[in-house]
Every structure is written in C-alpha cells, then in structure tokens.
Amino acid sequence: MAGRRKLGRRFGWLWAAYAVSSYGTGLGFGALPLIAVLVLHSGPTQVAALAAAGRAVGALVAVPLGPWVEFRHKRPVMIAMDLIRFAALMSIPAAFALGLLGFVQLLLVSVVVAAADIAFKAASGAYLKALVPSQDLLVANGRFESTTWTSTMIGPPLGGAAIGLFGPVTTVVADAVSYLLSALGLRAIGGTEPGPARTAAPRLRAGDLLDGWRYLLAHPTLRPLLLNSIVVNGLIMASAPLLAVLLLGPLGFAPWQYGLVFAAPCVGGLIGSRLAHPLAARFGRHRTMTASGALRACWPVGLAFVGPGAPGMALIILVQLGLVTCCALFNPLLATYRLDHTETDRVVRTLSAWSISSSAAIAAMTALWGLLAAVTSPRAAIAAAGVVLLATPLLLPRREGTPGPPAPAGAGEAVDRV
C-alpha cells in the first residue's frame, strides 16, 4: 500500500522530530492564555491581545526570515528555530519560579515562538522537497497530517490533566522540551542537503523580502489557493473564541464537555489524512483537492444552531467531524501541490509569505469578529462566519497549473531507500 511506503531512514528521523514537537504543542495548547488568566489574573482584553498580537507581530518579524532562510542550508535553520523556541518557552517557568513572570514576557515569548514557527515551517517544506522524491511527497505530507490530528486529539486533554495535577506551567515545560528533542532528532538525520539557492549574499536585497508574495500572486493556481486558505483559516480561527464564549457561557457547557466536543472529532483527521493518497490516485490530485476544499467550507455554519445539553454536544461533534475530515484530506494535498508548483529556489520565500499572510489574516479576522460579536452576539458572529465560508469555494482554482521545474540534480541523492 502507498500509505505503508517506506521513505528512508532520514525521513523517519524527520517524521519523529515532527511528531515529538507536535505532541508537545498539543500538550501545551492554550498554555500562554491559561497562564495569563490563572497566574497573572489578566482580563479578556489582555488575553485577546496576547492571542492576536503574538500572531501579528510574529508574522511581521518573520518577513525578513523567508529570504534569509532561502539562502542557507535548511536543516541547521530548523535546528536553530527549535532551540530558539525551547529557550523562549523555558524562560516562562524560570521566571515563574523566581516570581518575576509578567504579561510583557508572555507577549514577547508568543512573538518569538510565532516568528520561529513560520521560519521553521518554511525551511522544513524546502527540506522535505529535497529529501523525498516528488512522487512520495503526498505520502509524506499525509503522515505529517495524521500526526498533527493525533496529537491534537490526545495532547490537550492530557495537558489539562497535567495542569490540574502539577500546576499551570507544566505544559509549557513539556512543549519546550519537545522542541529540544525535535532538534536532537533533526541532528540525527545526518547526510547532506543541496546547497542554498545563493551562496554569496552579503546582505538581503530589498526585492527578496517581497519575492514570495510576487511569486504567489503571479501564479495562476497558487494565487486563488492562497486567497482561499487565508479566508477559510481566518474565519474558522476567528470563530473559535466566540464558540468558547457561547458554549461555556450562555449554553452552560462544563469544561470537560467543551474539551470533549473538540477532541473527539479529531479522529476525522486520521480518516482524512489516510484517504488523501488513495482518493488522489483514483480521481486525480487537483480534483480531490478542490472537492475537499469546497466541502470543508460547508460545515461551520451548522455551529450557529448549537443548543444546550446532549443534542448540542452531538451537533458540534458531527459538524467538527465533517470539518476536520475534509481539512485533513485537503491539507496534505495542498501542501504537496504547493511544493510541486513552486520553483526549488523560491520554496522558502513562498512558504514564508504564505504563513505570514495566514497569520496576519487570522489576527485581523479574530479582532474583526470579536468586534462583530460585541455589536451583535457570539451566535450571530459565528453564523456570519459560516455564511461567508459558503462562498469561499469560488476562490478555488478551476484548472490545474503546471508543476514547477524539478529539483536540481543531486537534490535527492542522499535519500536512502529501505
């Protein structure tokens, strides 16, 4: 079976590093806002600022990182970003132990982690394209996607239990250590990688900073995919805090019920990621991607009709299961499509521009929908997001573009097949 295809020892280490950091992130999900509330007694305005400003400023800081990473070997950059995230997160329990923890530190940590996340994802995409043959990229991305949803399903409930037993900074320590273990896993990959696109660059050129956006906006199929992704992701993420307010407030859901209705549907992530390769093989990658991309927009509007008690829980689980399954099917196809249709010497800048745009859009839409909820109600704002999402399939490309040129000779020669 394609899903059991062996991609080599070096990919195995890369996957292991990804897995350990994903589970650490799952354990630490929502840790900074939780610390802000439980330790620093911050109000809703500060918590919202922590969520939005971290993404927005982190995205701004990451703008020059894209071209900087493009012209360097990718694995050392990935290791460096892991170590930066480890150091930033470990500063929180250290300050907490000394009684010096403050809101400004949480804000700075969120910015540093957000910027490092963007740089790491861009470098890892370019590294994966060089490490894995083109015909195996979808299998590799499907494995990453299944790992993401498994950690999302298991991590937050365990993290909540750990906080209850050992204190509010416990999951921050676990998340930090996971980045250290990820760095060690990346170090264990060994071998060589292709040289950077430009080896003699004393400084960044002004055009390098915007090259990723120019490439995306000029591409006939990547452009609509970018617009579709930032709108869909932004609206889904903007609705999340409003749904929390609705469920935990007027509808009277207990915290364990709130956790259950979002953890249980993550099984759809395993289903969708496993179906990506066989469905693409049968119906074609482009058709499968656009169909799943359209279907994922049809579910969130159902959240506007949620009520109290067991029927409300059942409705949320059903809606979230459909949404997660479609997203898990769409995401690896999108990731593979982006790599296939991006020239090798522009992968990092393109992926950085994509991540920065997504983070900025999520921050902006979260703030805008928070204002809409204040003017109307959380339920009305959730309904508005769902209605707008129904129109997003119009942004999906109708035709398949032409893949970019293959990687330079030798790009995959270090991959040891087993």
C-alpha positions as CSV (number, residue, x, y, z in Angstrom):
1,M,0.0,0.0,0.0
2,A,1.1,3.6,-0.7
3,G,0.4,4.5,2.9
4,R,2.9,1.9,4.1
5,R,5.6,3.0,1.6
6,K,9.0,3.3,3.3
7,L,10.6,6.7,2.7
8,G,14.0,6.0,4.2
9,R,15.8,6.4,7.5
10,R,16.3,10.1,7.1
11,F,12.6,10.8,6.6
12,G,12.0,8.6,9.6
13,W,14.0,10.9,11.8
14,L,12.3,14.0,10.3
15,W,8.9,12.4,11.0
16,A,10.0,11.5,14.5
17,A,11.1,15.1,15.2
18,Y,7.8,16.4,13.8
19,A,5.9,14.0,15.9
20,V,7.6,14.9,19.2
21,S,7.2,18.6,18.7
22,S,3.5,18.1,17.6
23,Y,2.7,16.2,20.8
24,G,4.5,18.9,22.8
25,T,2.4,21.6,21.1
26,G,-0.7,19.5,21.8
27,L,0.1,19.3,25.5
28,G,0.8,23.0,25.6
29,F,-2.2,24.0,23.6
30,G,-3.6,27.3,25.1
31,A,-0.9,27.4,27.8
32,L,0.0,31.0,27.5
33,P,-3.6,32.4,27.7
34,L,-4.2,30.0,30.6
35,I,-1.1,31.3,32.5
36,A,-2.2,34.8,31.8
37,V,-5.6,34.1,33.4
38,L,-4.6,31.8,36.3
39,V,-1.2,33.2,37.2
40,L,-1.3,36.9,36.2
41,H,-5.1,37.3,36.6
42,S,-5.3,39.0,33.1
43,G,-8.7,40.1,31.8
44,P,-10.3,39.2,28.5
45,T,-8.8,42.2,26.7
46,Q,-5.3,41.2,27.6
47,V,-5.9,37.6,26.7
48,A,-7.3,38.6,23.3
49,A,-4.3,40.9,22.8
50,L,-1.9,38.0,23.6
51,A,-3.6,35.8,21.0
52,A,-3.8,38.4,18.3
53,A,-0.6,40.4,18.8
54,G,1.6,37.3,19.1
55,R,0.5,36.2,15.6
56,A,0.5,39.7,14.0
57,V,3.9,40.8,15.4
58,G,5.4,37.4,14.9
59,A,4.3,37.5,11.3
60,L,5.9,40.9,10.9
61,V,9.2,39.8,12.4
62,A,9.2,36.7,10.1
63,V,9.1,38.9,6.9
64,P,12.9,39.1,6.5
65,L,13.4,35.5,7.7
66,G,12.0,34.0,4.5
67,P,14.7,35.2,2.1
68,W,17.3,34.8,4.9
69,V,16.4,31.1,5.2
70,E,16.2,30.6,1.4
71,F,19.9,31.3,1.0
72,R,21.1,29.0,3.8
73,H,21.1,25.2,4.5
74,K,17.7,24.3,5.8
75,R,18.4,21.7,8.4
76,P,20.6,23.9,10.5
77,V,18.0,26.6,10.4
78,M,15.3,24.1,11.5
79,I,17.5,23.1,14.5
80,A,18.2,26.7,15.4
81,M,14.4,27.6,15.3
82,D,13.7,24.6,17.6
83,L,16.4,25.8,20.0
84,I,15.1,29.3,20.0
85,R,11.6,28.1,20.8
86,F,13.0,25.9,23.6
87,A,14.8,28.8,25.1
88,A,11.9,31.2,24.8
89,L,9.4,28.8,26.4
90,M,11.7,27.8,29.2
91,S,12.1,31.4,30.2
92,I,8.5,31.2,31.5
93,P,8.9,28.5,34.1
94,A,12.2,30.1,35.1
95,A,10.6,33.5,35.6
96,F,7.6,31.9,37.4
97,A,9.9,30.1,39.8
98,L,11.7,33.4,40.6
99,G,8.4,35.3,41.0
100,L,9.3,37.5,38.0
101,L,6.8,36.4,35.4
102,G,4.8,39.2,33.8
103,F,2.4,39.8,30.9
104,V,5.1,41.5,28.8
105,Q,7.2,38.4,28.9
106,L,4.3,36.3,27.8
107,L,3.7,38.6,24.9
108,L,7.4,38.6,23.9
109,V,7.5,34.8,24.1
110,S,4.4,34.5,21.9
111,V,6.0,36.8,19.3
112,V,9.3,34.9,19.2
113,V,7.6,31.5,19.0
114,A,5.3,32.7,16.2
115,A,8.2,34.0,14.2
116,A,10.2,30.9,14.7
117,D,7.3,28.7,13.8
118,I,7.0,30.5,10.4
119,A,10.7,30.2,9.7
120,F,10.8,26.5,10.7
121,K,7.7,25.6,8.5
122,A,9.2,27.3,5.5
123,A,12.6,25.7,5.9
124,S,11.1,22.2,6.6
125,G,9.0,22.5,3.4
126,A,12.0,23.2,1.3
127,Y,14.0,20.4,3.1
128,L,11.2,17.9,2.6
129,K,11.1,18.7,-1.2
130,A,14.8,17.9,-1.4
131,L,14.7,14.9,0.9
132,V,11.7,13.0,-0.6
133,P,11.1,12.2,-4.3
134,S,8.3,14.1,-5.9
135,Q,6.1,11.0,-6.3
136,D,6.3,10.4,-2.5
137,L,5.5,13.9,-1.3
138,L,1.8,13.3,-0.8
139,V,2.5,10.2,1.3
140,A,5.0,12.2,3.4
141,N,2.6,15.1,3.9
142,G,-0.2,12.6,4.7
143,R,1.9,11.2,7.5
144,F,2.5,14.6,8.9
145,E,-1.2,15.5,8.8
146,S,-2.2,12.3,10.6
147,T,0.4,13.0,13.3
148,T,-1.0,16.6,13.7
149,W,-4.5,15.4,14.3
150,T,-3.4,12.5,16.6
151,S,-1.5,15.0,18.8
152,T,-4.5,17.4,18.7
153,M,-6.8,14.6,19.8
154,I,-4.6,13.4,22.6
155,G,-2.5,16.4,23.7
156,P,-5.0,18.9,25.1
157,P,-6.9,16.6,27.4
158,L,-3.6,15.3,28.8
159,G,-2.3,18.8,29.1
160,G,-5.4,19.9,31.0
161,A,-4.9,16.9,33.4
162,A,-1.2,17.8,33.9
163,I,-2.1,21.4,34.7
164,G,-4.6,20.2,37.3
165,L,-2.1,17.9,38.9
166,F,1.2,19.8,38.6
167,G,0.5,23.4,38.1
168,P,0.0,26.0,35.3
169,V,3.5,26.0,33.8
170,T,3.8,22.2,33.5
171,T,2.7,22.0,29.8
172,V,5.0,24.9,28.9
173,V,7.9,22.9,30.1
174,A,6.7,19.8,28.1
175,D,6.3,21.9,25.0
176,A,9.7,23.4,25.4
177,V,11.4,20.0,25.9
178,S,9.6,18.7,22.8
179,Y,11.4,21.3,20.7
180,L,14.7,20.3,22.3
181,L,14.0,16.7,21.4
182,S,13.0,17.7,17.9
183,A,16.3,19.5,17.4
184,L,18.1,16.3,18.5
185,G,16.1,14.3,16.1
186,L,16.9,16.7,13.2
187,R,20.6,16.5,14.2
188,A,20.4,12.7,13.9
189,I,19.2,12.8,10.3
190,G,22.8,13.4,9.1
191,G,23.8,13.3,5.5
192,T,24.0,16.2,3.1
193,E,21.5,18.5,1.5
194,P,21.6,20.6,-1.7
195,G,23.4,23.9,-1.4
196,P,21.3,27.1,-1.0
197,A,20.0,29.0,-3.9
198,R,22.5,31.8,-3.5
199,T,25.7,31.1,-1.6
200,A,27.4,34.6,-1.9
201,A,24.9,37.1,-0.5
202,P,26.4,39.5,2.0
203,R,23.1,41.1,2.7
204,L,19.4,40.7,1.8
205,R,18.2,42.6,-1.2
206,A,15.0,44.6,-0.9
207,G,13.4,42.6,-3.6
208,D,14.0,39.3,-1.7
209,L,11.6,40.4,1.0
210,L,8.6,40.5,-1.3
211,D,9.6,37.9,-3.8
212,G,7.5,35.2,-2.1
213,W,4.3,37.3,-2.5
214,R,5.2,38.3,-6.1
215,Y,5.6,34.6,-7.0
216,L,2.3,33.6,-5.3
217,L,0.2,36.4,-6.7
218,A,1.6,35.9,-10.2
219,H,0.9,32.2,-10.2
220,P,-2.5,31.3,-11.8
221,T,-3.3,28.5,-9.3
222,L,-1.3,29.3,-6.2
223,R,-2.9,32.7,-6.0
224,P,-6.5,31.5,-5.6
225,L,-5.4,28.8,-3.3
226,L,-3.6,31.3,-1.1
227,L,-6.7,33.6,-1.0
228,N,-9.0,30.6,-0.3
229,S,-6.7,29.3,2.5
230,I,-6.3,32.6,4.3
231,V,-10.0,33.4,4.2
232,V,-11.1,29.9,5.3
233,N,-8.5,29.5,8.1
234,G,-9.1,33.1,9.2
235,L,-12.8,32.6,9.6
236,I,-12.5,29.2,11.3
237,M,-10.0,30.5,13.8
238,A,-11.9,33.8,14.4
239,S,-15.0,31.8,15.3
240,A,-13.2,29.6,17.8
241,P,-13.0,32.0,20.8
242,L,-16.6,33.1,20.1
243,L,-17.7,29.5,20.2
244,A,-15.9,29.1,23.5
245,V,-17.8,32.1,24.9
246,L,-21.1,30.7,23.7
247,L,-20.6,27.2,25.0
248,L,-19.1,28.0,28.4
249,G,-21.3,31.0,29.0
250,P,-25.0,31.0,27.9
251,L,-25.2,27.3,27.0
252,G,-23.6,26.2,30.2
253,F,-21.2,23.6,28.9
254,A,-18.8,22.2,31.5
255,P,-15.1,22.5,30.7
256,W,-14.8,18.7,30.2
257,Q,-17.8,18.8,27.7
258,Y,-16.1,21.7,25.9
259,G,-12.9,19.7,25.6
260,L,-14.7,16.5,24.5
261,V,-16.7,18.1,21.6
262,F,-13.4,19.3,20.1
263,A,-11.1,16.3,20.9
264,A,-13.5,13.5,19.7
265,P,-13.9,14.8,16.1
266,C,-10.1,14.8,15.7
267,V,-10.5,11.1,14.7
268,G,-11.6,12.6,11.4
269,G,-8.1,13.9,11.0
270,L,-6.8,10.3,10.8
271,I,-9.5,9.3,8.4
272,G,-9.0,12.3,6.0
273,S,-5.2,12.1,6.0
274,R,-5.3,8.3,5.3
275,L,-7.8,8.9,2.4
276,A,-5.7,11.6,0.7
277,H,-3.4,9.4,-1.3
278,P,-5.9,6.7,-2.5
279,L,-8.5,9.3,-3.4
280,A,-5.9,11.3,-5.3
281,A,-4.7,8.2,-7.1
282,R,-8.3,7.4,-8.2
283,F,-9.7,10.8,-9.0
284,G,-6.6,12.9,-9.5
285,R,-4.9,15.3,-7.1
286,H,-6.4,18.5,-8.4
287,R,-10.0,17.2,-8.4
288,T,-9.7,15.7,-4.9
289,M,-8.1,18.9,-3.5
290,T,-10.7,21.2,-4.9
291,A,-13.6,18.9,-3.9
292,S,-12.3,18.6,-0.3
293,G,-11.6,22.3,-0.2
294,A,-15.1,23.1,-1.2
295,L,-16.6,20.6,1.3
296,R,-14.7,21.9,4.2
297,A,-16.5,25.3,3.8
298,C,-19.9,23.7,4.2
299,W,-19.8,22.6,7.8
300,P,-19.1,25.6,10.1
301,V,-22.4,27.3,9.5
302,G,-24.0,24.5,11.5
303,L,-22.4,25.7,14.6
304,A,-24.7,28.7,14.7
305,F,-27.6,26.3,15.6
306,V,-26.0,24.6,18.6
307,G,-28.1,24.4,21.7
308,P,-27.5,23.2,25.3
309,G,-27.1,19.7,26.6
310,A,-26.6,16.4,24.8
311,P,-28.2,17.5,21.5
312,G,-25.9,20.5,21.3
313,M,-22.8,18.3,22.0
314,A,-23.9,15.8,19.3
315,L,-24.4,18.7,16.8
316,I,-20.9,20.1,17.5
317,I,-19.2,16.7,17.2
318,L,-21.0,16.0,13.9
319,V,-20.1,19.4,12.4
320,Q,-16.5,19.3,13.7
321,L,-16.1,15.7,12.5
322,G,-17.1,16.7,9.0
323,L,-14.9,19.8,9.1
324,V,-11.8,18.0,10.4
325,T,-12.1,15.1,8.0
326,C,-12.4,17.5,5.0
327,C,-9.5,19.6,6.3
328,A,-7.3,16.6,6.9
329,L,-8.0,15.4,3.3
330,F,-7.3,18.9,1.8
331,N,-4.2,19.9,3.8
332,P,-1.7,17.3,2.6
333,L,-2.9,17.7,-1.0
334,L,-2.4,21.5,-0.7
335,A,1.0,21.1,0.9
336,T,2.1,18.7,-1.9
337,Y,0.6,20.9,-4.6
338,R,2.4,24.0,-3.3
339,L,5.8,22.2,-3.3
340,D,5.2,20.7,-6.8
341,H,4.2,24.1,-8.3
342,T,6.9,26.2,-6.6
343,E,10.4,26.6,-8.1
344,T,13.0,25.0,-6.0
345,D,15.0,28.2,-5.4
346,R,11.8,30.0,-4.2
347,V,10.3,27.4,-1.8
348,V,11.2,29.1,1.5
349,R,10.2,32.6,0.4
350,T,6.9,31.3,-1.0
351,L,6.1,29.2,2.1
352,S,7.1,32.1,4.4
353,A,4.9,34.5,2.5
354,W,2.0,32.0,2.8
355,S,2.4,31.5,6.5
356,I,2.8,35.3,7.2
357,S,-0.3,36.0,5.2
358,S,-2.2,33.3,7.1
359,S,-1.1,34.5,10.5
360,A,-1.9,38.2,9.7
361,A,-5.3,37.2,8.3
362,I,-6.2,35.2,11.4
363,A,-5.1,38.0,13.7
364,A,-7.2,40.6,11.7
365,M,-10.3,38.4,11.4
366,T,-10.1,37.4,15.1
367,A,-10.2,41.1,16.0
368,L,-12.9,41.9,13.5
369,W,-15.2,39.1,14.5
370,G,-14.6,39.9,18.2
371,L,-15.9,43.4,17.4
372,L,-18.9,41.9,15.4
373,A,-19.7,39.7,18.4
374,A,-19.6,42.7,20.7
375,V,-22.0,44.6,18.5
376,T,-24.4,41.7,17.9
377,S,-23.8,38.4,19.7
378,P,-21.4,35.5,19.6
379,R,-24.0,33.3,17.9
380,A,-24.7,36.0,15.2
381,A,-21.0,36.4,14.6
382,I,-20.5,32.6,14.3
383,A,-23.4,32.5,11.8
384,A,-21.9,35.3,9.8
385,A,-18.6,33.5,9.5
386,G,-20.4,30.3,8.4
387,V,-22.3,32.2,5.7
388,V,-19.2,33.8,4.3
389,L,-17.4,30.5,4.3
390,L,-20.0,29.1,2.0
391,A,-18.8,31.4,-0.7
392,T,-15.1,30.5,-0.4
393,P,-15.1,27.6,-2.9
394,L,-15.4,30.2,-5.6
395,L,-11.8,31.1,-4.8
396,L,-10.5,27.6,-5.6
397,P,-8.7,27.2,-8.9
398,R,-10.8,25.5,-11.6
399,R,-7.8,24.3,-13.6
400,E,-4.6,22.5,-12.6
401,G,-1.5,24.5,-13.1
402,T,1.8,23.4,-14.4
403,P,4.3,22.0,-11.8
404,G,7.5,23.9,-11.3
405,P,10.8,22.6,-12.6
406,P,12.3,19.6,-10.8
407,A,14.9,20.0,-8.1
408,P,18.5,20.3,-9.2
409,A,20.4,17.2,-9.9
410,G,21.6,15.6,-6.7
411,A,18.8,17.1,-4.6
412,G,17.5,13.6,-3.7
413,E,20.7,11.6,-3.9
414,A,21.1,11.5,-0.2
415,V,17.8,9.7,0.3
416,D,18.5,6.2,1.4
417,R,15.6,3.9,0.3
418,V,14.7,1.0,2.5
